[in-house]
Amino acid sequence: MQEGARTAFFVVNITESSELPRIVEPLFLAFNASVECFPVMIPDDLAAAGPDLGAVAQKYG
C-alpha cells in the first residue's frame, strides 16, 4: 500500500515512449488505475549520453 492505495510496481523494457500506452492503457480501462512512470537508464544508455552530459556540465555546472 502506498498512500492508502493498493500498489504494484512494474519494471518494463521499452525502446520507444510510444510503447507506453500499450502497457498502461489496460490498467486505466480495466481498473481505473492511477499510473506513474519513472524512466531509468542502464550504464550503456548513460555512456551514450556522455558527450551531451559533458556539454551540459560545462554550461550549467
C-alpha positions as CSV (number, residue, x, y, z in Angstrom):
1,M,0.0,0.0,0.0
2,Q,1.2,3.5,-0.9
3,E,-0.8,6.5,0.3
4,G,-3.6,4.2,1.3
5,A,-4.0,2.6,-2.2
6,R,-3.1,-0.8,-3.4
7,T,0.2,-0.6,-5.2
8,A,2.1,-2.5,-7.8
9,F,5.5,-1.8,-9.3
10,F,6.3,-2.9,-12.9
11,V,9.7,-2.9,-14.5
12,V,9.4,-3.0,-18.3
13,N,11.9,-2.6,-21.0
14,I,10.7,-0.4,-23.9
15,T,12.7,1.2,-26.6
16,E,10.3,3.9,-27.6
17,S,8.0,6.0,-25.5
18,S,5.2,5.2,-28.0
19,E,5.1,1.7,-26.5
20,L,3.9,3.0,-23.1
21,P,0.2,3.3,-23.9
22,R,0.1,-0.4,-24.8
23,I,1.3,-1.2,-21.3
24,V,-0.6,1.3,-19.2
25,E,-3.9,1.8,-21.0
26,P,-5.3,-1.6,-20.0
27,L,-4.7,-0.6,-16.4
28,F,-6.6,2.7,-16.8
29,L,-9.5,0.9,-18.6
30,A,-9.8,-2.3,-16.5
31,F,-9.0,-0.9,-13.1
32,N,-9.4,2.9,-13.2
33,A,-5.8,2.9,-12.1
34,S,-3.6,5.8,-11.4
35,V,-0.2,5.2,-13.1
36,E,3.1,6.9,-12.6
37,C,6.1,6.3,-14.9
38,F,9.7,6.7,-14.0
39,P,12.2,6.4,-16.8
40,V,15.6,4.8,-15.9
41,M,18.8,4.2,-17.8
42,I,21.3,1.4,-17.7
43,P,25.0,2.2,-17.8
44,D,25.1,1.7,-21.6
45,D,22.4,4.4,-22.0
46,L,24.3,6.8,-19.7
47,A,27.6,6.2,-21.6
48,A,25.8,7.0,-24.9
49,A,24.6,10.3,-23.4
50,G,28.1,11.1,-22.1
51,P,29.1,13.7,-24.7
52,D,25.9,15.6,-24.2
53,L,26.3,15.4,-20.4
54,G,29.8,16.9,-20.6
55,A,28.4,19.9,-22.5
56,V,25.6,20.4,-20.0
57,A,28.1,20.2,-17.1
58,Q,30.3,22.8,-18.7
59,K,27.4,25.1,-19.4
60,Y,25.5,24.8,-16.1
61,G,28.0,23.2,-13.7
